[in-house]
């Protein structure tokens, strides 16, 4: 039987051309454990045409295809337990002992984020708290210290945010190791959890034993494969790499959790020296704001959204969220049990962090400057308008790092209302934005275009 070319096939190292009728393939490469992507011109990620219905081709997602991130094609992560065989050019699935149990010509679909959808909202929050500190989304690498002591401390900090029982354990999964395993902990020596993992020992608990982190159990509690295959986490490192493939998803999930931390827990997130930090926030949640009702996003659709115009009588948002979290904390430490929401919980709080974060964003007070101050600023800049270019705006926006400075600059040229629109388009969390060099250029370009239109209308 003649061989059939399939999308996702493995090609020998050094291959630079795709076989006929193949949209994408993966080339064996030492720098790409999951294979170096090779794609045809015009390839569109995650969309293939199926049989036509009514002369209209149907399209279906192809999660095992490569993905364009920035200007780089990235391979779809291999499913957990699957590896590339560079000799046979087959995908192999191995068991825990490394024995090949099956092979595949087709590329297995990547590990998905389905487990996160099944996590109770409080477990999800604890996971995002840990990830934000240990492995900030978008950084892909981290020097955060991963030891039983450090993880347990993050358990305590998380519990204090929401008033949980302080000694409740979430991710600090532990096992017993000898007393001397904790000696000389530091960057240049094995930490306790690393040593225990390297020894692969299951020692009995004793009066003189001490606890360390069981990293396999730890990453399982963190959601497993969405972070990395366990083979990526060696006994010589304190972190697991996050694939760029999932950066958009991970960033959105983290942003939802950060909204909750800041509004409900009075902590704001920032990154210092590559490590995530939660610090006391200036803003205080308004206890009088009510929960919102839930409505269908579209007729006949399964998804839902909050109704900005309709609130739930007698259901303060802050108290309802806190009551929900307290009721859903597992009865035992390190348990993944999903407890039911308490009776009377508004429906809009029962469907995960996304809808909770939406309500918090709506309730959050907008920090905007008074409109009256902008007219004076616009008059002061009138004499300079004739010599301003796009580079002028880019240079003015580049050093600004917070909302106040960006809004002040924009209001002086386009007024308050337009400045608000430009800011929310470029930076607002609900649009997936953040204040970085790329979004600043978008903001500067919007200001310049509006400025040009205003000049032409004069």
Phi, psi and omega per residue, in radians:
X1 nan 2.288 -3.086
X2 -1.184 2.512 3.118
X3 -1.175 2.549 3.137
X4 -1.972 2.234 3.101
X5 -1.327 2.322 -3.120
X6 -2.260 2.621 3.037
X7 -1.158 2.335 3.138
X8 1.667 0.113 -3.141
X9 -1.228 2.761 3.086
X10 -1.602 2.410 3.104
X11 -2.108 2.700 -3.096
X12 -1.155 2.692 3.122
X13 -0.985 2.415 3.129
X14 1.585 -0.143 3.133
X15 -1.142 2.353 -3.109
X16 -2.155 -0.072 -3.127
X17 -2.227 2.458 3.113
X18 -1.391 2.557 3.004
X19 -1.133 2.825 3.114
X20 -1.042 2.528 3.056
X21 1.127 0.358 3.073
X22 -1.957 2.185 -3.107
X23 -1.417 -0.583 3.120
X24 -2.703 2.657 3.083
X25 -2.602 3.104 3.136
X26 -2.215 2.302 -3.110
X27 -1.774 2.307 3.089
X28 -1.061 2.219 -3.064
X29 -2.636 2.394 -3.073
X30 -1.145 -0.458 -3.122
X31 -1.557 -0.115 -3.121
X32 -2.199 1.640 -3.134
X33 -0.996 -0.510 -3.136
X34 -1.701 0.174 3.139
X35 1.663 2.484 3.104
X36 -1.485 2.183 -3.093
X37 -1.180 2.441 3.023
X38 -2.277 2.074 -3.020
X39 -2.210 2.688 3.080
X40 -1.375 2.770 3.106
X41 -1.074 2.335 3.109
X42 1.430 0.121 3.126
X43 -1.087 2.332 3.127
X44 -1.966 2.072 -3.089
X45 -1.054 2.417 2.991
X46 1.128 0.502 3.064
X47 -2.566 2.114 3.063
X48 -2.267 2.588 3.140
X49 -1.553 2.280 3.102
X50 -1.824 -2.964 -3.133
X51 -1.004 2.472 -3.074
X52 -1.284 2.501 3.042
X53 -2.224 2.004 -3.098
X54 1.119 0.668 -3.137
X55 1.130 0.202 3.103
X56 -2.032 1.956 -3.134
X57 -1.093 2.374 3.072
X58 -1.467 2.695 3.138
X59 -2.153 2.525 -3.102
X60 -2.371 2.513 3.139
X61 -1.156 2.504 3.090
X62 -2.162 1.424 -3.043
X63 -1.154 -0.305 3.139
X64 -1.564 0.114 3.055
X65 -1.481 2.842 3.116
X66 -1.202 2.899 -3.065
X67 -2.359 2.356 3.129
X68 -1.526 1.967 3.111
X69 -2.021 1.983 -3.009
X70 1.183 -2.039 3.105
X71 -2.057 0.292 -3.054
X72 -2.081 2.292 3.031
X73 -1.408 2.201 -3.126
X74 -1.994 2.479 3.117
X75 -1.288 2.579 3.003
X76 -1.137 2.355 3.119
X77 -1.066 2.415 3.087
X78 -1.207 2.595 3.097
X79 -1.073 2.653 -3.092
X80 -0.982 2.242 3.119
X81 1.623 -0.113 -3.134
X82 -1.720 2.533 -3.125
X83 -2.431 2.887 3.084
X84 -1.673 2.334 3.005
X85 -1.796 1.867 -3.048
X86 -1.234 -0.253 -3.115
X87 -1.527 -0.904 -3.108
X88 -1.490 -0.205 -3.078
X89 0.987 0.766 3.048
X90 -2.165 2.705 2.982
X91 -1.523 2.307 -3.096
X92 -2.093 2.417 3.024
X93 -1.820 2.264 -3.082
X94 -2.069 2.651 3.082
X95 -1.505 -3.032 -3.061
X96 -1.082 -0.430 3.138
X97 -1.597 0.087 3.125
X98 1.462 0.138 -3.141
X99 -1.443 2.293 3.134
X100 -1.224 2.177 -3.110
X101 -1.946 -0.265 3.070
X102 -2.895 2.800 3.096
X103 -2.266 2.892 -3.099
X104 -2.638 2.379 3.004
X105 -1.351 -0.600 -3.126
X106 -1.500 2.621 3.116
X107 -1.312 2.139 3.117
X108 -1.091 2.534 3.137
X109 -1.098 2.558 -3.123
X110 -1.199 2.775 3.065
X111 -1.112 2.394 -3.000
X112 -1.807 3.041 -3.140
X113 -1.624 0.331 -3.053
X114 -1.046 -0.602 -3.106
X115 -1.104 -0.540 -3.126
X116 -1.194 -0.584 3.133
X117 -1.172 -0.440 -3.130
X118 -1.531 -0.228 -3.139
X119 -1.203 2.426 3.019
X120 -1.130 2.704 -3.001
X121 -1.046 -0.609 -3.112
X122 -1.261 -0.700 3.061
X123 -1.088 -0.685 3.094
X124 -1.064 -0.746 3.123
X125 -1.076 -0.765 -3.141
X126 -1.114 -0.681 3.104
X127 -1.094 -0.792 -3.127
X128 -1.184 -0.586 3.079
X129 -1.082 -0.787 -3.140
X130 -1.169 -0.824 -3.121
X131 -1.095 -0.704 -3.107
X132 -1.087 -0.609 -3.133
X133 -1.462 -0.882 -3.057
X134 -1.282 -0.723 -2.988
X135 -2.497 1.309 -3.094
X136 -0.948 2.276 -3.132
X137 -1.007 2.323 -3.131
X138 1.705 -0.291 -3.128
X139 -1.549 -0.520 3.077
X140 1.177 -0.318 3.134
X141 -2.474 2.689 -3.071
X142 -2.688 2.590 3.055
X143 -1.875 0.231 3.128
X144 -1.039 2.554 -3.031
X145 -1.531 2.152 -3.085
X146 -1.925 1.650 3.073
X147 -2.385 2.886 3.136
X148 -1.012 -0.747 -3.117
X149 -1.060 -0.791 -3.098
X150 -1.193 -0.748 3.141
X151 -1.144 -0.699 3.114
X152 -1.105 -0.656 3.097
X153 -1.108 -0.640 3.104
X154 -1.223 -0.531 3.005
X155 -1.029 -0.825 -3.112
X156 -1.107 -0.751 -3.136
X157 -1.115 -0.750 3.130
X158 -1.106 -0.782 -3.141
X159 -1.071 -0.658 -3.130
X160 -1.163 -0.498 -3.121
X161 -1.060 -0.683 -2.997
X162 -2.032 0.110 3.099
X163 1.372 0.449 3.077
X164 -1.354 2.890 3.054
X165 -1.046 2.171 -2.953
X166 -1.051 -0.634 -3.063
X167 -1.518 0.185 3.101
X168 -1.220 2.268 -3.142
X169 -1.691 2.443 -3.134
X170 -2.013 -1.114 -3.023
X171 -2.017 -0.093 -3.083
X172 -1.401 1.086 3.122
X173 -1.151 2.322 -2.973
X174 -2.294 2.877 2.976
X175 -2.608 2.899 -3.053
X176 -1.483 2.456 3.060
X177 -2.402 2.842 3.136
X178 -1.074 2.695 -3.125
X179 -0.984 -0.750 -3.044
X180 -1.289 -0.085 3.087
X181 -1.165 -0.345 -3.097
X182 -1.622 0.006 -3.137
X183 -1.311 2.524 3.041
X184 0.988 0.707 3.041
X185 -1.162 2.392 3.130
X186 3.038 3.111 -3.082
X187 -1.112 -0.498 -3.052
X188 -1.674 0.031 -3.096
X189 -2.285 2.777 3.049
X190 -1.083 2.291 2.970
X191 -1.412 2.992 -3.060
X192 -1.017 -0.810 -3.080
X193 -1.188 -0.594 3.130
X194 -1.161 -0.748 -3.126
X195 -1.127 -0.778 -3.137
X196 -1.075 -0.678 -3.137
X197 -1.192 -0.723 -3.129
X198 -1.103 -0.647 -3.137
X199 -1.368 -0.312 -3.106
X200 0.913 0.719 -3.038
X201 -1.748 2.528 3.041
X202 -2.058 1.365 -3.071
X203 -1.433 2.551 3.120
X204 -1.247 2.573 3.120
X205 -1.201 2.469 3.129
X206 -2.561 2.986 -3.095
X207 -1.080 -0.537 -3.083
X208 -1.714 0.063 -3.115
X209 -1.427 2.806 3.099
X210 -2.321 2.822 -3.032
X211 -1.635 2.594 3.004
X212 -2.475 3.068 -3.073
X213 -1.434 2.254 2.999
X214 -1.564 1.728 -2.959
X215 -1.157 -0.567 3.111
X216 -1.096 -0.782 3.089
X217 -1.174 -0.606 3.135
X218 -1.082 -0.898 -3.112
X219 -1.188 -0.509 3.064
X220 -1.122 -0.746 3.090
X221 -1.123 -0.463 -3.106
X222 -1.441 -0.009 3.141
X223 1.912 -0.005 3.022
X224 1.125 -2.137 -2.902
X225 -1.077 -0.348 3.138
X226 -1.142 -0.400 3.094
X227 -1.440 -1.032 3.140
X228 -3.048 2.696 2.951
X229 -1.035 2.483 -3.115
X230 -1.025 -0.397 -3.135
X231 -1.169 -0.333 3.116
X232 -1.312 -0.387 -3.043
X233 -1.667 1.680 -3.085
X234 -1.573 2.911 3.126
X235 -1.264 -0.042 -3.135
X236 -1.749 0.053 -3.065
X237 -2.303 2.733 -3.108
X238 -1.763 0.127 -3.050
X239 -2.646 2.970 3.048
X240 -2.064 2.433 3.110
X241 -1.255 2.525 3.044
X242 -1.778 2.170 -3.128
X243 -1.140 2.389 3.070
X244 -1.033 -0.409 3.140
X245 -0.933 -0.657 -3.050
X246 -1.761 0.138 -3.009
X247 -1.051 -0.727 3.137
X248 -1.080 -0.784 3.126
X249 -1.125 -0.818 -3.108
X250 -1.110 -0.691 -3.132
X251 -1.139 -0.736 3.141
X252 -1.128 -0.722 3.127
X253 -1.132 -0.733 3.131
X254 -1.133 -0.674 -3.118
X255 -1.103 -0.687 3.086
X256 -1.068 -0.776 -3.140
X257 -1.152 -0.667 -3.141
X258 -1.105 -0.610 3.077
X259 -1.047 -0.744 3.139
X260 -1.181 -0.766 -3.126
X261 -1.052 -0.725 -3.059
X262 -1.305 -0.737 -3.027
X263 -1.466 -0.756 -3.090
X264 -1.555 -0.716 -3.082
X265 -1.667 -0.036 3.125
X266 0.978 0.742 3.072
X267 -2.306 2.358 3.123
X268 -1.921 2.480 -3.069
X269 -1.674 2.432 3.022
X270 -2.610 2.883 3.126
X271 -1.983 2.145 3.137
X272 -2.212 2.119 -3.121
X273 0.967 0.662 3.091
X274 1.403 0.024 -3.103
X275 -2.063 2.391 3.123
X276 -1.284 2.457 -3.119
X277 -2.362 2.343 3.023
X278 -1.853 2.065 -3.110
X279 -2.078 2.814 -3.126
X280 -1.027 2.294 -3.100
X281 -1.608 2.645 3.098
X282 -1.325 -0.647 -3.071
X283 -1.287 2.504 3.113
X284 -2.080 2.314 -3.116
X285 -1.127 2.460 3.087
X286 -1.398 1.986 -3.082
X287 -1.243 -0.185 -3.094
X288 -1.558 -0.228 -3.118
X289 -1.154 2.364 -3.097
X290 -1.684 2.714 3.022
X291 -1.124 2.728 3.128
X292 -1.809 2.737 3.083
X293 -1.307 2.910 3.131
X294 -1.945 2.391 3.125
X295 -2.317 2.764 3.091
X296 -1.212 2.421 3.140
X297 -1.209 -0.634 3.129
X298 -2.624 2.637 3.136
X299 -0.983 2.199 3.122
X300 1.409 -0.108 -3.112
X301 -1.459 2.725 -3.117
X302 -1.539 -0.377 -3.095
X303 -1.378 2.751 -3.122
X304 -2.308 2.831 3.086
X305 -2.506 2.903 3.131
X306 -1.445 2.614 3.134
X307 -1.703 1.895 -3.085
X308 -1.093 -0.397 -3.035
X309 -1.659 -0.149 -3.032
X310 -2.236 2.100 -3.125
X311 -1.868 2.857 3.138
X312 -1.639 2.028 -3.089
X313 -1.072 2.335 3.063
X314 1.245 0.362 -3.127
X315 -2.213 1.417 3.106
X316 -1.044 2.301 -3.042
X317 -1.072 -0.834 -3.088
X318 -1.065 -0.876 -3.122
X319 -1.144 -0.696 -3.114
X320 -1.118 -0.698 3.120
X321 -1.146 -0.798 -3.137
X322 -1.106 -0.736 3.114
X323 -1.084 -0.688 3.129
X324 -1.109 -0.815 -3.125
X325 -1.085 -0.794 -3.118
X326 -1.077 -0.693 -3.095
X327 -1.243 -0.423 -3.041
X328 -1.696 -0.039 3.087
X329 -1.119 2.201 3.120
X330 -0.981 2.589 -3.096
X331 -1.172 -0.521 -3.120
X332 -2.049 2.611 3.093
X333 -1.089 2.569 3.076
X334 1.123 0.273 3.128
X335 -1.537 2.509 3.081
X336 -1.775 0.230 -3.139
X337 -1.050 2.348 3.102
X338 -1.763 1.802 -3.130
X339 -1.423 2.635 -3.068
X340 -1.281 2.591 3.055
X341 -1.092 2.631 3.139
X342 -1.179 2.737 3.111
X343 -1.059 2.442 3.133
X344 1.552 -0.017 3.102
X345 -1.146 2.222 3.110
X346 -0.970 2.494 -3.070
X347 -1.034 -0.567 -3.080
X348 -1.243 -0.103 3.090
X349 -1.811 -0.007 -3.033
X350 -1.678 0.011 -2.981
X351 -2.089 0.563 3.009
X352 1.727 3.071 -3.042
X353 -1.177 -0.508 -3.066
X354 -1.058 -0.845 -3.120
X355 -1.262 -0.557 3.071
X356 -1.161 -0.775 3.130
X357 -1.112 -0.642 3.098
X358 -1.022 -0.767 -3.116
X359 -1.191 -0.626 3.118
X360 -1.172 -0.711 3.114
X361 -1.076 -0.676 3.120
X362 -1.204 -0.662 -3.090
X363 -1.371 -0.417 -3.062
X364 -1.091 2.274 3.114
X365 -1.144 2.376 3.135
X366 -1.418 2.208 3.140
X367 -1.626 1.554 -3.131
X368 -2.124 2.586 3.098
X369 -1.365 2.722 -3.136
X370 -1.110 2.485 -3.117
X371 -1.133 -0.588 -3.052
X372 -1.037 -0.531 -3.093
X373 -1.304 -0.339 -3.055
X374 -1.320 -0.562 -3.115
X375 -1.050 -0.721 3.123
X376 -1.117 -0.743 -3.125
X377 -1.119 -0.687 3.131
X378 -1.119 -0.678 3.117
X379 -1.141 -0.664 -3.130
X380 -1.142 -0.493 -3.105
X381 -1.625 -0.017 -3.054
X382 -1.037 -0.683 -3.076
X383 -1.208 -0.368 -3.068
X384 -1.641 -0.126 -2.989
X385 -1.080 -0.537 -3.035
X386 -1.275 -0.312 -3.069
X387 -1.964 0.163 -3.088
X388 -1.498 2.379 3.097
X389 -2.139 3.082 3.092
X390 -1.055 -0.683 3.123
X391 -1.089 -0.540 3.098
X392 -1.083 -0.803 3.136
X393 -1.151 -0.765 -3.139
X394 -1.067 -0.714 3.126
X395 -1.172 -0.596 -3.132
X396 -1.292 -0.600 -3.093
X397 -1.396 -0.581 -3.009
X398 -0.880 -0.823 -3.082
X399 -1.395 -0.158 -3.085
X400 -1.358 2.362 -3.030
X401 -2.138 -0.098 -3.112
X402 -2.352 2.957 -3.079
X403 -1.090 -0.702 -3.097
X404 -1.008 -0.854 -3.125
X405 -1.160 -0.711 -3.138
X406 -1.145 -0.745 3.125
X407 -1.168 -0.676 3.137
X408 -1.090 -0.747 3.108
X409 -1.113 -0.820 -3.086
X410 -1.140 -0.737 -3.103
X411 -1.098 -0.546 -3.110
X412 -1.197 -0.306 -3.115
X413 -1.945 -0.617 -3.027
X414 -2.133 -0.012 3.140
X415 1.517 2.914 -3.001
X416 -1.132 -0.909 -3.024
X417 -1.069 -0.804 3.133
X418 -1.168 -0.664 3.129
X419 -1.072 -0.690 3.120
X420 -1.074 -0.769 -3.137
X421 -1.086 -0.813 -3.132
X422 -1.096 -0.711 -3.110
X423 -1.137 -0.812 -3.100
X424 -1.189 -0.523 3.092
X425 -1.186 -0.700 -3.050
X426 -1.523 -0.637 -2.933
X427 -2.169 -0.335 -2.990
X428 -1.055 2.394 -3.127
X429 -1.008 -0.589 -3.086
X430 -1.223 -0.200 3.036
X431 -1.826 0.121 3.105
X432 1.426 0.212 -3.079
X433 -1.560 2.877 3.029
X434 -2.677 2.766 -3.099
X435 -1.412 1.740 3.085
X436 -2.487 -3.135 -3.050
X437 -1.070 -0.681 -3.121
X438 -1.178 -0.814 -3.123
X439 -1.215 -0.505 3.073
X440 -1.134 -0.650 3.113
X441 -1.149 -0.682 3.085
X442 -1.079 -0.760 3.132
X443 -1.092 -0.815 -3.133
X444 -1.098 -0.706 -3.137
X445 -1.147 -0.684 3.102
X446 -1.094 -0.759 3.110
X447 -1.068 -0.764 -3.099
X448 -1.145 -0.742 3.130
X449 -1.112 -0.739 3.098
X450 -1.133 -0.659 3.114
X451 -1.103 -0.754 3.134
X452 -1.099 -0.746 3.136
X453 -1.090 -0.688 3.124
X454 -1.136 -0.666 3.139
X455 -1.189 -0.690 -3.128
X456 -1.172 -0.469 -3.115
X457 -1.443 -0.156 -3.111
X458 -1.270 nan nan
